[in-house]
Structures are given as C-alpha cells and as structure tokens.
Amino acid sequence: MKKLILFFPLLFCAIGFSQDVDIELFKNGFSSPLHIQNAGDERLFVVEQGGRIKIIQADGSINATPFLNISSSISSGGEQGLLGLAFHPDYANNGFFYVNYTKPNGDTQISRFSVDSGNPDLADAGSELPLLDYAQPFTNHNGGNLAFGPDGFLYISSGDGGSGGDPGNRAQNIELLLGKLLRIDVDNPSGGNNYGIPADNPFASNPSAAQEIWAYGLRNPWRFSFDFTANNIWIGDVGQGEVEELDRASVTEAGLNYGWRCYEGSQTFNTANCPPASDLTFPFGEYSSGSGSGNCSVTGGYVYRGSVYSDIQGLYFYADYCSGLIGTIDDAGNMQEYGNFNGNWVSFGEDVNKELYIVDISSGSIYKVLGGTLATEDFNLADVQIFPNPTKDNFTISMKNEKISSIEIVDLKGSVLISEKNLSVSDVNISASNLNSGIYVAKIESENGATAIKKLVIN
C-alpha cells in the first residue's frame, strides 16, 4: 500500500522507474479547500468552501490577501459553499472568471466576476454579473463544478436537488436544471439573460424543456473535466450507496441520459416510468461504495497530459472522499487502484503545464500527483551522467559519444528554472545555488537532436 510522501528519502524512491503513483505535499494551510485552477499562467488559484479564492504564486508563496472574498454572500457547510471556479478561455485579455456558489437561502448561483484592472492578483469584488440561478430543494447534491469546453462554452454540473434517492425524480425531468450537465454561451447573451443558449444544445428548440441542458440523468456530478487531447468529457457521478460512477463521452455527444434514478451505475435502482435501458448511457467505469468497501463518494479528476511522467500519460485519475482511494482508468476501461491514501479528496487540478494536483479538504492541503517513471526519450540513458547526484552546491552533466547542445532544469510543475543553449560541449558545470531542496528533471539535448531526461536531487 502506498503512503504519503512527506519525507525526502521516500520521495527519492517514489519517482524512480517503477510503475506507480504517489503524492507529495505541495502546500498546506488552507481552510476547507474544495477546488484548484490555473488562469493560464504559473499561479494556482485555490477555492475555499467558505467563500475565498487564494493564490499560490510560482515560488510557492500564498498571497496574504485573497484573490476574491465573497464569504458574506454565500451559505457554507456540508455540501454548500463556494464550489467551483473557471477562467474564461480569453482571460488574459478580458479578465473574466466564473464561480458557482450557494446563496444564503441555499439556492445555486452562477456569476461572472472581473479581475481588478490595476492588480492581477485581485478580483474586482464589485464586478459580479449574475448569470444563472436555480432553487435547491435540499442542502445536499448541489453539483458545483464549472469548466469551459473546447467549444468555448461554459459547462455547469448540477446535482439532483438532494435528499436521497431523488424523491422528485428531478434528474430525469428535462424541464428542470437539477441532475444535469448544463451548457451556456457566456459570450453571446440573448433572450433577456446574461448568457445565450448554444444552437446545438439538445433541447435548444424545445419550449417545454430547459434549453440549458446538455446531458441529464446525473445524481451528483461533483467534479467533471475535459480532455482536450481526445476531445472527451469525463464525469465523476456520486452514487447513492452502492456504486460510484465514471462517465466518458465525446464532447459532440449531446443529450445523453446517464440513467439516474433508474440506475445507480449499472445496477437497477428505481425503474418505474423509466426509458428503455437502450436509451441510457451506462458508466465507462465504476467501483463499489457498498457496505464494507470503505468508499462513499467519487471525486472525478483529469486525464494526465503533463510531460514529467511517461507511465501515467493518458490515464484518467479519480479518487474517493471516504477511503482516500486514488485510482486511474485507461482508454480501454481498465481500472487500477493505487491504495488508500490519508486524505478526504474533493478535487483534482491542473497547473499550466498539465501537471496534476489533488485537494484534501480535511487537512487543508494541496498535493502533487507523481507518476513512477520520468519521461525518457531518444537515446541510452547510460550515455548521460549527472554527478554528484544528489548534490547541494554544484553538479556536472556529462555526455558520452556526443556533444550537449542544450540543457533545461525543470521542477515537478514543469517550470523551467535553468536553461542553457547552443553549448556544443561534452560536460557542463551548473550551480545549484538557486535551487531549493527537492526533486528536479534535467532535460538534455544532443547536437544531433536526440534528447534524454534524468532525475536530479538537490539536498
């Protein structure tokens, strides 16, 4: 069973050359963190349930002043609070970002805010533009995630309204926004709203349906994400008490019915007045949350598309809130569990380089997700040496048989910290004085264009 990497010797072993997944503490000290996002730069934005968004800078420091504080405008606790954050695809130019929160009366609110015109680390707290709101009959199953798809539209996850067993059969009711994945156009408002309805939404021309609906039959799709490489959407849908569900669909598949409350995952739940099973979309993957499993609530993640690790490339990550399980599912539907880690996992996140993080609400901590095999390319690693390694002062990179053209020293977020180009030498001496203790990746390119990647340890 894997353990958290909290000490240097364990970390050194964990990212050797075995097929494995581990985590490393990245930053702690947050109050009930629920979500983590990037805005297309080196910063990470951490959403706290109580209504604050905080910034982790590229150097690992946390800004003393929150990016946004709407704690006085929300209800918080249980499954309520500030639940989701998404940055507009053109955020660098328009400064728009979007939040999903529960209002003091418990209803859901989707709003747009703007960054402060004079400070990129502060939002304009007075810039709120309400987009969409809907009533929540109970305090649980609020969904809460937001994400922009490759089509540029904003997708919103909505739970079935709460209680247990969807007593109002809301997830199957296409007149309601509950139990759905919604899709709106934030750039072209129409119909007297601050958003528009995409013309290819499945019920866009149906006056008897909620035209915002993209998919339905979901119980509590707490976290979903897009894989822009494969043009898929992945949804982690929380089960009633027996099955946790992982759904995958092409971003072009509109109007899918994922089956709740007729089915919990692939198991029948309440099939009264349900459509035929052939009309439903069943899970791409699922796992048990039944009695004795220790599991209770799936947290959907991301497909790993970073560049640091080769063994987890293309795997979709998920986790369980109660057991601490972290697992993956591959493109063929094969699932692998890596053990029960000590965390109440509520979200995954990506940095600008597509490296993965995972959020523990109970400890207020953010962890890096680590693969077992560093990405390696093109030629025999024995031809490249780094010594001394580990080191704390200086180190030398040496190449046999060929000459070195360029070197990059990269941290585990994928940020380039040292870059040397046009070298044409066999040995390069580099100072480690500006590198903190930890694990780094050295990317070495030869004059003939071959590349290799080596692990570098700074004491």
C-alpha positions as a printed NumPy array, in Angstrom:
array([[  0.   ,   0.   ,   0.   ],
       [  1.296,   3.419,  -0.9  ],
       [  1.929,   6.069,   1.736],
       [  2.032,   9.833,   1.538],
       [  5.408,  11.234,   0.609],
       [  6.248,  13.555,   3.443],
       [  9.958,  12.841,   3.754],
       [ 12.784,  13.163,   1.28 ],
       [ 14.045,   9.541,   1.239],
       [ 10.607,   8.223,   0.345],
       [ 10.223,  10.797,  -2.395],
       [ 13.529,   9.758,  -3.922],
       [ 12.341,   6.169,  -4.188],
       [  8.875,   7.006,  -5.38 ],
       [  9.856,   8.601,  -8.643],
       [ 12.392,   6.085,  -9.751],
       [ 11.498,   3.795, -12.605],
       [  8.66 ,   1.637, -11.242],
       [  5.071,   1.684, -12.452],
       [  3.478,   3.553,  -9.599],
       [  1.534,   6.597,  -8.438],
       [  2.223,   8.641,  -5.324],
       [  1.583,  12.086,  -3.924],
       [  3.791,  14.762,  -2.404],
       [  2.701,  17.591,  -0.133],
       [  2.803,  20.806,  -2.153],
       [  1.154,  23.443,   0.055],
       [ -0.994,  23.448,   3.182],
       [ -2.654,  25.96 ,   5.486],
       [ -5.93 ,  26.392,   3.579],
       [ -9.389,  26.433,   5.165],
       [-11.599,  23.702,   3.664],
       [-10.175,  23.896,   0.122],
       [-12.538,  22.483,  -2.499],
       [-11.055,  23.269,  -5.89 ],
       [ -7.861,  24.321,  -7.673],
       [ -7.463,  26.039, -11.051],
       [ -4.909,  27.93 , -13.13 ],
       [ -5.51 ,  31.058, -15.199],
       [ -3.114,  30.202, -17.999],
       [ -0.012,  31.238, -16.051],
       [  2.217,  29.882, -13.27 ],
       [ -0.181,  30.798, -10.447],
       [ -2.592,  28.345,  -8.832],
       [ -5.981,  29.513,  -7.522],
       [ -7.38 ,  27.615,  -4.529],
       [-11.12 ,  27.794,  -3.834],
       [-12.082,  27.648,  -0.157],
       [-15.574,  26.471,   0.759],
       [-16.157,  29.498,   2.985],
       [-16.069,  31.904,   0.043],
       [-12.432,  32.829,  -0.561],
       [-10.132,  32.198,  -3.51 ],
       [ -6.425,  32.304,  -2.683],
       [ -3.401,  32.455,  -4.965],
       [ -0.297,  30.275,  -4.776],
       [  2.468,  32.079,  -6.615],
       [  5.06 ,  30.378,  -8.82 ],
       [  7.583,  30.454,  -5.954],
       [  5.154,  28.577,  -3.67 ],
       [  4.152,  31.556,  -1.545],
       [  0.487,  32.23 ,  -0.754],
       [ -0.768,  35.775,  -1.178],
       [ -1.876,  37.269,   2.139],
       [ -4.896,  38.921,   0.519],
       [ -7.401,  36.588,  -1.168],
       [ -7.987,  36.998,  -4.888],
       [-11.73 ,  37.062,  -4.124],
       [-13.711,  37.067,  -0.883],
       [-17.5  ,  36.6  ,  -1.15 ],
       [-17.903,  34.894,   2.225],
       [-20.688,  37.303,   3.227],
       [-22.743,  36.347,   0.145],
       [-22.867,  32.566,   0.492],
       [-24.118,  29.719,   2.639],
       [-21.353,  27.336,   3.667],
       [-21.026,  23.962,   5.348],
       [-21.953,  20.413,   4.459],
       [-22.224,  20.401,   0.665],
       [-22.805,  24.151,   0.379],
       [-20.353,  26.985,  -0.173],
       [-18.163,  28.388,  -2.911],
       [-17.997,  25.237,  -5.005],
       [-16.47 ,  25.955,  -8.407],
       [-14.244,  28.286, -10.428],
       [-13.494,  28.609, -14.147],
       [-11.428,  31.174, -16.05 ],
       [-12.612,  32.395, -19.421],
       [-10.532,  30.962, -22.306],
       [ -9.581,  34.561, -23.165],
       [ -8.946,  35.524, -19.543],
       [ -5.572,  37.089, -20.413],
       [ -7.438,  39.736, -22.425],
       [-10.903,  40.085, -20.865],
       [-10.185,  39.217, -17.209],
       [-13.45 ,  37.273, -16.787],
       [-13.847,  34.358, -14.392],
       [-16.889,  32.42 , -13.228],
       [-17.937,  30.985,  -9.871],
       [-20.57 ,  28.549,  -8.657],
       [-21.843,  29.072,  -5.099],
       [-24.846,  28.524,  -2.868],
       [-26.632,  31.675,  -1.782],
       [-27.664,  32.323,   1.848],
       [-31.033,  30.68 ,   1.1  ],
       [-29.246,  27.592,  -0.285],
       [-30.047,  28.132,  -3.953],
       [-27.356,  27.859,  -6.631],
       [-25.83 ,  30.978,  -8.191],
       [-23.564,  31.11 , -11.24 ],
       [-21.883,  34.514, -11.658],
       [-19.148,  36.234, -13.604],
       [-16.523,  38.438, -11.97 ],
       [-13.674,  40.506, -13.423],
       [-10.077,  40.859, -12.356],
       [ -9.063,  44.211, -10.878],
       [ -7.838,  46.468, -13.673],
       [ -4.772,  47.505, -11.702],
       [ -3.785,  44.314,  -9.875],
       [ -3.752,  40.832, -11.475],
       [ -3.747,  39.226,  -8.015],
       [ -7.067,  40.795,  -7.006],
       [-10.585,  40.441,  -8.334],
       [-12.94 ,  43.374,  -8.623],
       [-15.337,  42.406,  -5.82 ],
       [-17.987,  44.777,  -7.144],
       [-17.985,  43.337, -10.663],
       [-20.37 ,  40.42 , -10.095],
       [-22.652,  39.757, -13.057],
       [-25.305,  37.126, -12.173],
       [-25.764,  34.64 , -14.996],
       [-27.914,  31.776, -13.827],
       [-29.582,  30.702, -10.588],
       [-31.91 ,  27.868,  -9.634],
       [-33.622,  26.615,  -6.496],
       [-32.199,  23.779,  -4.402],
       [-34.919,  21.84 ,  -2.547],
       [-32.4  ,  20.29 ,  -0.122],
       [-28.947,  21.275,   1.132],
       [-27.06 ,  18.376,  -0.475],
       [-26.315,  17.363,  -4.071],
       [-25.526,  20.806,  -5.413],
       [-23.003,  19.681,  -8.007],
       [-20.909,  22.822,  -8.285],
       [-18.266,  22.366, -10.954],
       [-17.612,  24.771, -13.844],
       [-15.408,  24.284, -16.9  ],
       [-15.046,  25.664, -20.402],
       [-15.117,  23.048, -23.117],
       [-13.099,  23.007, -26.339],
       [-16.13 ,  24.641, -27.992],
       [-15.705,  27.733, -25.798],
       [-18.997,  27.187, -23.955],
       [-19.333,  27.079, -20.17 ],
       [-20.432,  23.731, -18.715],
       [-22.008,  23.523, -15.242],
       [-22.689,  20.423, -13.139],
       [-25.946,  20.326, -11.202],
       [-26.946,  17.701,  -8.635],
       [-30.407,  16.172,  -8.416],
       [-31.571,  18.526,  -5.672],
       [-30.668,  16.35 ,  -2.725],
       [-32.241,  14.181,  -0.072],
       [-31.793,  10.515,  -1.027],
       [-32.995,   8.519,  -3.996],
       [-34.03 ,  11.643,  -5.939],
       [-37.54 ,  11.752,  -4.417],
       [-38.795,  14.234,  -7.028],
       [-37.307,  12.273,  -9.949],
       [-35.678,  15.561, -10.958],
       [-32.678,  14.093, -12.786],
       [-34.969,  12.573, -15.439],
       [-37.131,  15.701, -15.741],
       [-35.91 ,  17.774, -18.682],
       [-37.987,  20.747, -17.535],
       [-35.642,  21.18 , -14.55 ],
       [-31.96 ,  22.105, -14.307],
       [-31.314,  19.625, -11.471],
       [-29.436,  16.377, -12.07 ],
       [-27.917,  17.735, -15.255],
       [-24.839,  18.937, -17.062],
       [-25.661,  22.419, -18.356],
       [-24.045,  24.275, -21.272],
       [-24.334,  28.021, -21.896],
       [-22.773,  30.66 , -24.141],
       [-21.312,  33.394, -21.945],
       [-20.085,  35.473, -24.903],
       [-23.397,  35.951, -26.717],
       [-26.229,  36.775, -24.303],
       [-29.76 ,  36.544, -25.623],
       [-33.37 ,  36.216, -24.585],
       [-33.05 ,  38.779, -21.817],
       [-30.436,  36.691, -19.999],
       [-26.759,  37.378, -19.358],
       [-25.93 ,  34.26 , -21.381],
       [-27.104,  32.565, -24.55 ],
       [-28.222,  29.052, -25.488],
       [-25.877,  27.294, -27.954],
       [-27.847,  26.387, -31.052],
       [-26.762,  22.736, -30.861],
       [-27.87 ,  22.178, -27.262],
       [-30.148,  19.122, -27.44 ],
       [-33.273,  20.972, -26.242],
       [-32.475,  24.392, -27.712],
       [-35.612,  24.341, -29.867],
       [-37.88 ,  22.641, -27.325],
       [-40.025,  25.217, -25.474],
       [-41.122,  22.531, -22.997],
       [-37.568,  21.754, -21.834],
       [-34.81 ,  23.605, -20.045],
       [-32.733,  24.681, -23.006],
       [-29.518,  24.917, -20.966],
       [-29.366,  21.119, -20.613],
       [-26.505,  19.29 , -22.332],
       [-26.852,  15.917, -20.518],
       [-29.153,  14.559, -17.828],
       [-29.811,  11.609, -15.519],
       [-26.998,  12.517, -13.115],
       [-27.144,  12.206,  -9.341],
       [-24.383,  14.488,  -8.085],
       [-21.711,  15.163, -10.731],
       [-19.413,  16.828,  -8.224],
       [-16.364,  17.061, -10.485],
       [-16.011,  16.787, -14.267],
       [-13.254,  17.755, -16.698],
       [-12.359,  17.924, -20.376],
       [ -9.562,  16.045, -22.069],
       [ -8.717,  18.464, -24.853],
       [ -6.374,  15.949, -26.492],
       [ -9.046,  13.299, -27.083],
       [-11.976,  15.785, -27.08 ],
       [-13.757,  13.882, -24.31 ],
       [-15.638,  14.933, -21.215],
       [-15.209,  12.886, -18.023],
       [-17.729,  12.978, -15.166],
       [-17.409,  11.547, -11.668],
       [-21.023,  10.974, -10.542],
       [-21.53 ,  10.214,  -6.851],
       [-23.607,   7.114,  -6.143],
       [-26.463,   6.528,  -3.704],
       [-24.769,   3.881,  -1.587],
       [-23.56 ,   1.029,  -3.776],
       [-21.85 ,   2.253,  -6.961],
       [-19.553,   5.184,  -7.798],
       [-19.711,   6.103, -11.464],
       [-17.162,   7.349, -14.024],
       [-18.686,   8.592, -17.282],
       [-16.876,   9.42 , -20.513],
       [-18.333,  10.866, -23.688],
       [-17.22 ,  12.729, -26.765],
       [-17.715,  16.478, -26.484],
       [-20.001,  16.225, -29.521],
       [-22.447,  13.757, -27.9  ],
       [-25.409,  15.915, -26.908],
       [-28.462,  14.872, -24.93 ],
       [-27.072,  11.749, -23.235],
       [-29.15 ,  10.31 , -20.39 ],
       [-26.843,   8.792, -17.751],
       [-29.699,   6.906, -16.133],
       [-30.181,   8.141, -12.561],
       [-32.566,   7.418, -10.702],
       [-33.438,   4.46 , -12.902],
       [-29.961,   3.054, -12.392],
       [-27.172,   3.594,  -9.906],
       [-24.209,   2.985, -12.121],
       [-25.047,  -0.214, -13.982],
       [-27.345,  -1.519, -11.213],
       [-31.099,  -1.005, -11.215],
       [-32.345,   1.45 ,  -8.583],
       [-35.878,   2.64 ,  -9.365],
       [-37.037,   1.797, -12.869],
       [-40.641,   2.999, -12.519],
       [-41.624,   5.041, -15.61 ],
       [-38.06 ,   4.868, -16.944],
       [-36.997,   4.81 , -20.596],
       [-35.63 ,   1.561, -22.064],
       [-32.093,   0.714, -20.989],
       [-31.029,   1.014, -24.624],
       [-31.776,   4.747, -24.427],
       [-29.398,   5.261, -21.49 ],
       [-25.653,   5.79 , -21.293],
       [-24.019,   3.499, -18.738],
       [-20.726,   4.144, -16.918],
       [-17.386,   3.853, -18.645],
       [-16.092,   2.645, -15.277],
       [-17.446,   2.12 , -11.779],
       [-16.385,   0.875,  -8.345],
       [-18.188,  -0.26 ,  -5.221],
       [-19.167,   2.023,  -2.367],
       [-21.248,  -0.68 ,  -0.698],
       [-21.017,  -1.748,   2.905],
       [-17.51 ,  -2.779,   3.912],
       [-15.8  ,  -1.133,   0.96 ],
       [-14.756,   1.987,   2.862],
       [-15.712,   4.058,  -0.183],
       [-18.551,   6.567,  -0.282],
       [-18.175,   9.354,  -2.852],
       [-16.222,   9.585,  -6.103],
       [-14.164,  12.674,  -6.932],
       [-13.631,  12.934, -10.653],
       [-10.258,  14.136, -11.873],
       [ -8.364,  14.671, -15.118],
       [ -6.594,  12.732, -17.823],
       [ -2.883,  13.254, -17.226],
       [ -1.41 ,  15.226, -20.135],
       [  1.704,  16.571, -18.419],
       [  5.247,  16.   , -19.644],
       [  7.128,  14.936, -16.497],
       [  5.899,  11.318, -16.24 ],
       [  5.548,   8.785, -19.037],
       [  3.838,   5.916, -17.2  ],
       [  0.664,   7.833, -16.338],
       [  0.32 ,   9.624, -19.679],
       [ -3.286,   9.335, -20.92 ],
       [ -4.676,   7.854, -17.694],
       [ -7.787,   9.379, -16.111],
       [ -7.442,   9.944, -12.364],
       [-10.218,   9.655,  -9.794],
       [-10.378,   9.415,  -6.005],
       [-12.771,   8.583,  -3.178],
       [-13.646,  11.016,  -0.406],
       [-14.028,   8.494,   2.438],
       [-11.446,   5.791,   1.835],
       [ -8.724,   8.028,   0.408],
       [ -8.509,   5.772,  -2.638],
       [ -6.689,   7.126,  -5.691],
       [ -7.136,   5.248,  -8.939],
       [ -6.915,   5.512, -12.711],
       [ -8.786,   4.208, -15.714],
       [ -7.208,   3.875, -19.14 ],
       [ -8.609,   4.4  , -22.608],
       [ -9.798,   0.786, -22.768],
       [-11.681,   0.999, -19.466],
       [ -9.101,  -0.859, -17.357],
       [ -9.14 ,   0.448, -13.791],
       [ -6.216,   0.396, -11.367],
       [ -6.217,   1.325,  -7.676],
       [ -3.027,   2.607,  -6.045],
       [ -4.115,   2.267,  -2.419],
       [ -5.941,   4.278,   0.201],
       [ -4.075,   7.496,   0.914],
       [ -4.676,   9.563,   4.017],
       [ -6.926,  12.295,   2.622],
       [-10.513,  13.374,   2.092],
       [-10.13 ,  14.085,  -1.615],
       [-12.551,  16.674,  -3.001],
       [-10.871,  17.797,  -6.221],
       [ -8.033,  17.379,  -8.659],
       [ -6.475,  20.287, -10.516],
       [ -4.015,  21.049, -13.286],
       [ -1.316,  23.689, -13.465],
       [ -0.463,  25.488, -16.688],
       [  1.869,  22.625, -17.664],
       [ -0.862,  19.979, -17.188],
       [  0.776,  18.502, -14.101],
       [ -1.781,  17.166, -11.611],
       [ -2.663,  18.123,  -8.035],
       [ -5.173,  16.725,  -5.554],
       [ -7.003,  18.562,  -2.757],
       [ -7.617,  17.305,   0.798],
       [-10.396,  19.315,   2.448],
       [ -9.786,  17.978,   5.967],
       [ -6.108,  18.882,   6.312],
       [ -6.376,  21.991,   4.128],
       [ -3.612,  20.657,   1.893],
       [ -2.711,  20.503,  -1.793],
       [ -0.621,  17.564,  -3.023],
       [  1.218,  16.916,  -6.271],
       [  0.366,  13.704,  -8.101],
       [  3.539,  11.813,  -9.01 ],
       [  3.961,   9.084, -11.582],
       [  6.554,   6.343, -11.272],
       [  8.538,   6.842, -14.469],
       [ 10.113,  10.049, -15.677],
       [  9.561,  10.724, -19.343],
       [ 12.637,   9.484, -21.258],
       [ 13.427,   9.951, -24.91 ],
       [ 15.571,   9.002, -27.818],
       [ 18.907,   7.569, -26.576],
       [ 20.61 ,   5.391, -23.99 ],
       [ 20.458,   6.98 , -20.54 ],
       [ 23.837,   5.436, -19.754],
       [ 25.354,   7.918, -22.216],
       [ 24.326,  10.786, -19.931],
       [ 25.606,  11.223, -16.387],
       [ 24.861,  13.765, -13.625],
       [ 27.33 ,  13.935, -10.74 ],
       [ 27.28 ,  14.389,  -7.858],
       [ 23.619,  13.437,  -7.613],
       [ 22.239,  14.177,  -5.014],
       [ 24.044,  17.479,  -4.619],
       [ 23.668,  20.736,  -2.735],
       [ 26.158,  23.054,  -4.421],
       [ 27.248,  22.348,  -7.995],
       [ 26.75 ,  19.472, -10.4  ],
       [ 28.086,  18.361, -13.776],
       [ 26.139,  16.94 , -16.707],
       [ 28.3  ,  14.785, -18.967],
       [ 27.513,  13.092, -22.297],
       [ 29.477,  10.247, -23.881],
       [ 29.982,   9.922, -27.644],
       [ 28.11 ,  13.131, -28.475],
       [ 28.146,  16.796, -27.536],
       [ 25.497,  18.571, -25.495],
       [ 23.504,  21.21 , -27.356],
       [ 21.125,  22.395, -24.622],
       [ 20.082,  21.724, -21.025],
       [ 16.929,  22.596, -19.085],
       [ 16.39 ,  22.076, -15.356],
       [ 12.673,  21.755, -14.684],
       [ 10.716,  21.421, -11.434],
       [  7.899,  18.897, -10.972],
       [  5.33 ,  21.504, -12.047],
       [  7.093,  21.66 , -15.412],
       [  8.521,  25.163, -14.84 ],
       [ 11.937,  25.776, -16.469],
       [ 14.329,  27.104, -13.809],
       [ 17.669,  26.855, -15.64 ],
       [ 18.194,  26.921, -19.399],
       [ 21.486,  26.662, -21.298],
       [ 21.51 ,  26.663, -25.118],
       [ 23.992,  26.459, -28.031],
       [ 26.593,  24.729, -25.869],
       [ 28.46 ,  22.233, -28.129],
       [ 30.36 ,  20.675, -25.192],
       [ 30.679,  17.24 , -23.587],
       [ 30.469,  18.455, -19.971],
       [ 28.51 ,  21.289, -18.37 ],
       [ 29.049,  22.543, -14.812],
       [ 25.965,  24.11 , -13.226],
       [ 25.438,  25.902,  -9.927],
       [ 22.595,  24.646,  -7.718],
       [ 22.638,  27.747,  -5.533],
       [ 19.261,  28.968,  -6.847],
       [ 17.504,  25.614,  -6.498],
       [ 15.599,  24.644,  -3.365],
       [ 15.881,  21.175,  -1.872],
       [ 13.794,  18.674,  -3.8  ],
       [ 13.411,  16.68 ,  -6.996],
       [ 14.058,  18.172, -10.436],
       [ 14.176,  16.946, -14.011],
       [ 17.168,  17.566, -16.276],
       [ 16.332,  17.611, -19.99 ],
       [ 19.443,  17.18 , -22.13 ],
       [ 19.555,  17.535, -25.914],
       [ 22.488,  16.463, -28.078],
       [ 23.725,  18.235, -31.185],
       [ 22.04 ,  15.653, -33.405],
       [ 18.67 ,  16.386, -31.805],
       [ 18.363,  13.348, -29.507],
       [ 17.033,  14.038, -26.014],
       [ 17.211,  12.375, -22.603],
       [ 15.62 ,  13.117, -19.261],
       [ 17.358,  12.457, -15.94 ],
       [ 16.311,  12.882, -12.338],
       [ 18.231,  15.477, -10.29 ],
       [ 18.114,  15.586,  -6.48 ],
       [ 19.069,  18.749,  -4.572],
       [ 19.752,  18.25 ,  -0.825]])
